[in-house]
Protein backbone atom coordinates (compact mmCIF):
# COMPACT_ATOMS: atom_id res chain seq x y z
CA UNK A 1 0.00 0.00 0.00
CA UNK A 2 1.27 3.48 -0.90
CA UNK A 3 1.71 6.15 1.73
CA UNK A 4 0.12 9.56 1.35
CA UNK A 5 3.54 11.07 0.61
CA UNK A 6 4.16 8.58 -2.21
CA UNK A 7 0.75 9.32 -3.72
CA UNK A 8 1.27 13.08 -3.34
CA UNK A 9 4.60 12.89 -5.17
CA UNK A 10 3.07 10.94 -8.05
CA UNK A 11 0.18 13.36 -8.71
CA UNK A 12 2.23 16.02 -10.59
CA UNK A 13 3.81 13.32 -12.76
CA UNK A 14 0.41 11.81 -13.58
CA UNK A 15 -0.95 15.26 -14.50
CA UNK A 16 2.14 15.91 -16.63
CA UNK A 17 1.71 12.58 -18.42
CA UNK A 18 -1.98 13.25 -19.03
CA UNK A 19 -1.32 16.77 -20.38
CA UNK A 20 1.78 15.83 -22.34
CA UNK A 21 4.00 18.34 -20.53
CA UNK A 22 6.96 18.08 -18.20
CA UNK A 23 6.56 17.67 -14.47
CA UNK A 24 8.32 21.01 -13.95
CA UNK A 25 5.55 22.75 -15.93
CA UNK A 26 2.94 21.20 -13.64
CA UNK A 27 4.93 22.24 -10.55
CA UNK A 28 5.15 25.83 -11.85
CA UNK A 29 1.41 25.96 -12.56
CA UNK A 30 0.67 24.72 -9.05
CA UNK A 31 3.02 27.37 -7.65
CA UNK A 32 1.37 30.09 -9.74
CA UNK A 33 -2.02 29.01 -8.48
CA UNK A 34 -0.93 29.87 -4.94
CA UNK A 35 -0.57 33.61 -5.62
CA UNK A 36 -3.29 36.00 -4.48
CA UNK A 37 -6.37 36.74 -6.55
CA UNK A 38 -5.11 40.29 -7.16
CA UNK A 39 -1.91 38.95 -8.74
CA UNK A 40 -3.91 36.42 -10.78
CA UNK A 41 -6.05 39.30 -12.06
CA UNK A 42 -2.94 41.23 -13.11
CA UNK A 43 -1.92 38.14 -15.10
CA UNK A 44 -5.38 37.79 -16.64
CA UNK A 45 -5.36 41.48 -17.59
CA UNK A 46 -2.02 40.97 -19.37
CA UNK A 47 0.09 43.11 -17.03
CA UNK A 48 2.13 40.14 -15.79
CA UNK A 49 3.53 37.10 -17.55
CA UNK A 50 4.80 33.79 -16.19
CA UNK A 51 8.28 35.28 -16.47
CA UNK A 52 7.22 38.10 -14.18
CA UNK A 53 5.80 35.58 -11.71
CA UNK A 54 9.07 33.62 -11.73
CA UNK A 55 11.01 36.80 -10.94
CA UNK A 56 8.53 37.79 -8.24
CA UNK A 57 8.71 34.36 -6.61
CA UNK A 58 12.51 34.60 -6.47
CA UNK A 59 12.38 38.17 -5.15
CA UNK A 60 9.90 37.24 -2.43
CA UNK A 61 12.42 34.85 -0.93
CA UNK A 62 15.24 37.39 -0.88
CA UNK A 63 13.28 40.63 -0.52
CA UNK A 64 14.05 43.07 2.26
CA UNK A 65 10.29 43.54 2.49
CA UNK A 66 9.91 39.97 3.76
CA UNK A 67 10.91 41.10 7.25
CA UNK A 68 7.91 43.42 7.32
CA UNK A 69 5.28 41.79 5.13
CA UNK A 70 3.90 38.32 4.50
CA UNK A 71 5.03 36.55 1.33
CA UNK A 72 1.58 37.20 -0.17
CA UNK A 73 1.89 40.93 0.55
CA UNK A 74 5.41 41.05 -0.91
CA UNK A 75 4.19 39.24 -4.03
CA UNK A 76 1.36 41.73 -4.46
CA UNK A 77 3.67 44.72 -3.89
CA UNK A 78 6.17 43.46 -6.48
CA UNK A 79 3.39 42.66 -8.97
CA UNK A 80 1.91 46.14 -8.57
CA UNK A 81 5.36 47.67 -9.07
CA UNK A 82 5.77 45.78 -12.34
CA UNK A 83 2.34 47.01 -13.48
CA UNK A 84 3.15 50.58 -12.42
CA UNK A 85 6.48 50.50 -14.27
CA UNK A 86 4.76 49.12 -17.38
CA UNK A 87 2.14 51.87 -17.20
CA UNK A 88 4.92 54.51 -17.06
CA UNK A 89 6.61 53.05 -20.14
CA UNK A 90 3.31 52.96 -22.04
CA UNK A 91 2.84 56.73 -21.71
Backbone as a ProteinNet text record, in pm:
[ID]
protein_1_A
[PRIMARY]
XXXXXXXXXXXXXXXXXXXXXXXXXXXXXXXXXXXXXXXXXXXXXXXXXXXXXXXXXXXXXXXXXXXXXXXXXXXXXXXXXXXXXXXXXXX
[TERTIARY]
83.6	0	88.3	50.1	126.8	93.5	194.4	170.6	116.7	62.3	11.9	123	241.3	354.4	387.9	386.5	415.6	308.6	184.5	75.3	89.5	115.6	127	238.7	348.4	460.1	427.4	339.6	306.6	203.8	125.3	17.9	71.3	174	222.7	270.2	334.3	380.7	263.2	158.6	40.6	-28.6	-36	-94.5	-9.1	122.9	214.5	197.5	189	170.7	38.5	-66.7	-198.2	-203.3	-131.5	-131.9	-23.4	69	177.8	280.3	300.7	399.9	495.6	600.5	696.1	644	697.4	656.1	689.5	795.9	832.1	725.9	663.6	555.3	437.6	403.8	294.2	328.7	450.9	492.6	483.4	524.7	514.7	369.7	283.3	141.2	79.6	117.4	67	117	243.8	302.3	231.3	206.1	136.9	-4.5	-65.7	-202	-208	-95.6	-92.7	-85.3	-64.3	-57.5	-196.9	-201.6	-329.1	-416	-543.5	-637.5	-602.4	-550.2	-511.2	-399.3	-302.2	-191.3	-242.6	-331.8	-390.8	-464.4	-532.7	-605.1	-508.1	-394.3	-293.6	-242.9	-232.1	-191.8	-301.8	-424.4	-537.5	-552.7	-523.6	-535.6	-416.8	-316.8	-202.3	-89.8	-97.3	8.9	128.5	105.9	212.8	215.3	335.4	353.4	406.3	419.9	479.7	624	691.3	827.8	830.6	732.1	721.9	699.3	609.9	580.5	703.3	783.1	906.6	998	1014.6	1101.1	1046.3	915.3	853.4	875	854.8	871.2	1014.1	1112.3	1251.1	1275.6	1218.7	1238	1172.2	1060.2	990.5	1081.2	1155.6	1241.9	1358.3	1407	1524.3	1491.8	1366.8	1328.1	1349.9	1393.5	1404.5	1266.6	1165.3	1028.9	978.2	1037.8	990.8	997.3	1084	1091.2	969.9	901.4	790.6	654.4	653.4	528.2	523.8	403	389.5	434.5	460.5	502.8	393.6	267.3	157.9	159.1	183.9	188.7	308.1	423.1	541.3	513.9	452.2	419	329.6	226.9	135.9	207.4	292.4	367.2	456.8	528.9	616.9	537	423.4	338.6	285.1	241.2	191	301.8	424.1	536.4	562.8	557.4	577.3	469.5	344.7	234.1	256	292.5	314.6	425.9	537	648.2	606.1	524.3	476.1	385.2	303.2	214.5	295.7	407.3	491.7	555.1	597.4	661.4	559.9	435.3	331.3	295.6	321	284.4	394.9
-117.4	0	124.1	223.9	347.9	440.9	514.7	615	741.2	829.6	956	1032.6	1034.9	1106.6	1050.7	918.6	857.5	895.9	893.6	931.6	1078.5	1164.8	1308.1	1339.5	1267.3	1289.4	1242.9	1146.9	1094.2	1179.3	1258.9	1335.8	1430.1	1514.2	1601.6	1524.7	1410.4	1331.7	1277.4	1233.1	1180.9	1292.2	1411.9	1526	1558.7	1561.9	1591.3	1490.1	1363.1	1258.2	1276.5	1308.3	1325.1	1447	1553.3	1676.6	1679.3	1585.7	1582.9	1692.5	1731.3	1833.8	1776.5	1851.3	1807.6	1829.2	1754.8	1767.1	1905.9	1967.2	2101.3	2203.9	2185	2274.8	2263.2	2142.3	2119.9	2183.4	2165.8	2223.6	2375.9	2437.3	2582.6	2628.8	2558	2595.5	2586.2	2485.4	2472.3	2590	2624.5	2736.9	2867.4	2888.4	3009.5	3016.7	2903.2	2900.9	2947.9	2947.9	2986.8	3137.5	3215.8	3361	3417.2	3538.3	3600.2	3626	3645.5	3673.9	3803.2	3901.9	4029	4007.1	3923.6	3894.8	3813.7	3718	3642	3734.5	3835.4	3929.8	4012	4051.1	4123.2	4036.5	3906.7	3813.9	3804.6	3790.2	3779.3	3904.9	4020.6	4147.7	4173.8	4085.5	4097.4	4184.5	4227.3	4310.9	4229.1	4101.8	4014	3887.3	3836	3709.8	3605	3482.7	3379.3	3415.2	3482	3527.8	3626.2	3717.8	3810.2	3734	3635.2	3557.8	3483.7	3429.4	3361.8	3458.9	3579.3	3680	3722.4	3738.9	3778.7	3670.9	3545.1	3436.1	3432.5	3457.3	3460	3580.5	3696.1	3817.1	3807.1	3737.5	3724.2	3657.8	3558.1	3484.7	3569.4	3661.4	3739.3	3885.7	3923.5	4063.1	4115.2	4240.6	4307.4	4332	4334.4	4354.5	4236.5	4119	3997.4	4007.2	4092.4	4109.5	4184.7	4256.9	4342.4	4295.5	4220.5	4179.4	4028.7	3974.5	3831.8	3809	3684.4	3655.3	3694.2	3678.9	3719.7	3870.9	3947.3	4092.7	4135.9	4071.7	4104.5	4074.5	3960.1	3923.5	4029	4072	4173.4	4306.5	4346.3	4471.7	4467.6	4357.3	4345.9	4341.5	4272	4266	4404.7	4478.9	4614	4706.2	4686.3	4767.4	4739.6	4612.3	4578.2	4644.2	4638.4	4701	4851.2	4913.4	5057.9	5096.9	5022.7	5050.3	5033.9	4933.8	4911.9	5026.3	5074.9	5187	5312.6	5335.2	5451.1	5443	5324.3	5305.5	5325.1	5286.1	5295.6	5439.7	5531.9	5672.5	5749.1
0	0	0	-81.1	-90.2	25.7	69.5	173.3	106.9	187.2	134.9	63.2	120.7	60.6	-77.8	-91.6	-221.2	-324.2	-280.6	-371.5	-409.9	-310.7	-333.8	-433.4	-424.6	-516.9	-658.4	-672.3	-804.6	-878.5	-807.4	-871.5	-979.4	-951.2	-1059.1	-1182.1	-1161.2	-1275.8	-1355.3	-1288.6	-1358.4	-1436.4	-1378.5	-1449.9	-1571.4	-1553	-1663.3	-1776.3	-1741.3	-1842.2	-1916.5	-1841.5	-1903.5	-1995.1	-1958.7	-2037.8	-2144.6	-2137.3	-2234.1	-2212.6	-2086.7	-2052.9	-1950	-1920.4	-1819.9	-1679.4	-1586.6	-1446.9	-1393.4	-1441.9	-1395.1	-1433.6	-1550.7	-1593.3	-1496.8	-1459	-1364.4	-1229.6	-1183.3	-1055.3	-1059.1	-1171.9	-1185.3	-1183	-1252.8	-1255.7	-1116.6	-1041.8	-904.7	-821.3	-838.6	-764.6	-801.5	-930.6	-974.3	-918.4	-899.9	-847.7	-702.5	-633.8	-493.6	-471.9	-579.5	-562.5	-535.4	-484.9	-447.9	-571.5	-545.9	-654.8	-726.6	-653.2	-716.2	-817.5	-782.2	-874	-993.4	-967.7	-1078.1	-1174.4	-1120.5	-1205.7	-1290.8	-1233.2	-1311.5	-1426	-1403.1	-1510	-1615.4	-1570.2	-1664.1	-1748.4	-1687.8	-1758.8	-1851.3	-1847.9	-1936.7	-1884.8	-1759.5	-1702.9	-1657.7	-1623.9	-1578.7	-1663	-1683.5	-1754.6	-1656.5	-1703.2	-1618.6	-1584.2	-1675.8	-1647.2	-1531.4	-1529.8	-1417.6	-1287.2	-1292.4	-1171.4	-1121.2	-1213.5	-1172.9	-1099.2	-1156.7	-1094	-958.8	-951.1	-824.2	-718.6	-756.9	-661.2	-606.6	-693.2	-647.2	-557.4	-594.5	-515.2	-378.5	-371.2	-242.7	-140.9	-184.6	-92.9	-42.9	-126.4	-88.4	-59.6	-66.2	-51.9	89.3	96.9	225.8	285.6	200.4	248.7	330.3	310.2	376.4	528.4	579.8	724.6	778.1	689.3	732.2	682.6	575.3	513.1	496	481.4	450.2	306.9	270.4	132.9	33.9	72	-17.5	-38.8	67.1	54.7	-30.4	-10.7	-91.2	-238.1	-265.7	-403	-466.4	-394.4	-446.4	-467.6	-374.4	-388.8	-513	-532	-648.5	-778.6	-777.5	-896.6	-931.5	-831.7	-857.4	-906.9	-858.5	-907	-1054.7	-1093.7	-1234.4	-1319.3	-1274.6	-1348.2	-1356.6	-1245.1	-1241.9	-1338.8	-1337.3	-1427.5	-1572.8	-1601.2	-1738	-1780.5	-1689.8	-1720.2	-1751.8	-1679.7	-1706.1	-1843.2	-1883.1	-2014.3	-2125.6	-2100.8	-2203.7	-2237.4	-2145.5	-2171.5	-2229.3
[MASK]
+++++++++++++++++++++++++++++++++++++++++++++++++++++++++++++++++++++++++++++++++++++++++++

